[in-house]
Amino acid sequence: MAKNNDISVLITSQDATCGECGEELGNHAWITLTEDKKALCLACADLDHLIFLPAGDAALTRRSRKHSTLSAVVLKWSKRRKRYERQGLLVESLALEQAEQECLADSEVRKLRREREAVRRAELDSQYVEAFAGRVRQLFPGCPAGREEVIAEHACLKYSGRVGRSAAAKSLDDQAIRLAVIAHIRHVETEYDSLLAGGHNRRQARLAVEAAIDGVLTRWQS
């Protein structure tokens, strides 16, 4: 089980619908619960930028969590044991990479990295990502070089919840592109993740970084 101050992500055992965006997530969806027990998909919970690290390697898990400003414990209900059991952690990609570097002498870690990269490549539609990145560059010409590709790859991964998988994004709708850029800015260019990790709720943290996001958007649009 997670500790009391951990952010918990639950793998559902029945169909779920996000209480914020309204998306039908299906069975085995990854969700968080609001204070009033409303389900949120990872995108609406602002956790979809994190990478799943399965349980099993104690050293890698410990180091990843140490280096990750924001992390979440993934739990799944066990019918046999009648309790939630830990499946792993969601951590920041840079934190995982740093932890892997520290564990690099372990050949199993290198194998896991190769497998994770293979999965990531398989999940990406290269033509779609290229078109998405091109539209980001058109709408935000001041975006730092190469950042449009990072935004596109993240937004377009093939699992429910990320902005780039919506019908609007697939048609390269300007508002969907903008939402993907805002999500990137929120996590990379502001203190949002630190605020969440420090105990602020999602609404408080979003309000706190709203002005910073607007400032970055203004610079990137020029």
Rosetta blueprint (number, residue, H / E / L):
1 M L
2 A L
3 K L
4 N L
5 N L
6 D L
7 I L
8 S E
9 V E
10 L E
11 I E
12 T L
13 S L
14 Q L
15 D L
16 A E
17 T E
18 C L
19 G L
20 E L
21 C L
22 G L
23 E L
24 E E
25 L E
26 G E
27 N L
28 H L
29 A L
30 W E
31 I E
32 T E
33 L E
34 T L
35 E L
36 D L
37 K L
38 K L
39 A E
40 L E
41 C E
42 L L
43 A L
44 C L
45 A L
46 D L
47 L L
48 D L
49 H L
50 L L
51 I E
52 F E
53 L E
54 P E
55 A L
56 G L
57 D L
58 A H
59 A H
60 L H
61 T H
62 R H
63 R H
64 S H
65 R H
66 K H
67 H H
68 S L
69 T L
70 L L
71 S L
72 A E
73 V E
74 V E
75 L E
76 K E
77 W E
78 S E
79 K L
80 R L
81 R L
82 K L
83 R E
84 Y E
85 E E
86 R E
87 Q E
88 G E
89 L E
90 L E
91 V E
92 E L
93 S H
94 L H
95 A H
96 L H
97 E H
98 Q H
99 A H
100 E H
101 Q H
102 E H
103 C L
104 L L
105 A L
106 D L
107 S H
108 E H
109 V H
110 R H
111 K H
112 L H
113 R H
114 R H
115 E H
116 R H
117 E H
118 A H
119 V H
120 R H
121 R H
122 A H
123 E H
124 L L
125 D L
126 S H
127 Q H
128 Y H
129 V H
130 E H
131 A H
132 F H
133 A H
134 G H
135 R H
136 V H
137 R H
138 Q H
139 L H
140 F L
141 P L
142 G L
143 C L
144 P L
145 A L
146 G L
147 R H
148 E H
149 E H
150 V H
151 I H
152 A H
153 E H
154 H H
155 A H
156 C L
157 L L
158 K L
159 Y L
160 S L
161 G L
162 R L
163 V H
164 G H
165 R H
166 S L
167 A H
168 A H
169 A H
170 K H
171 S L
172 L L
173 D L
174 D H
175 Q H
176 A H
177 I H
178 R H
179 L H
180 A H
181 V H
182 I H
183 A H
184 H H
185 I H
186 R H
187 H H
188 V H
189 E L
190 T L
191 E L
192 Y H
193 D H
194 S H
195 L H
196 L H
197 A H
198 G L
199 G L
200 H L
201 N L
202 R H
203 R H
204 Q H
205 A H
206 R H
207 L H
208 A H
209 V H
210 E H
211 A H
212 A H
213 I H
214 D H
215 G H
216 V H
217 L H
218 T H
219 R H
220 W H
221 Q H
222 S L
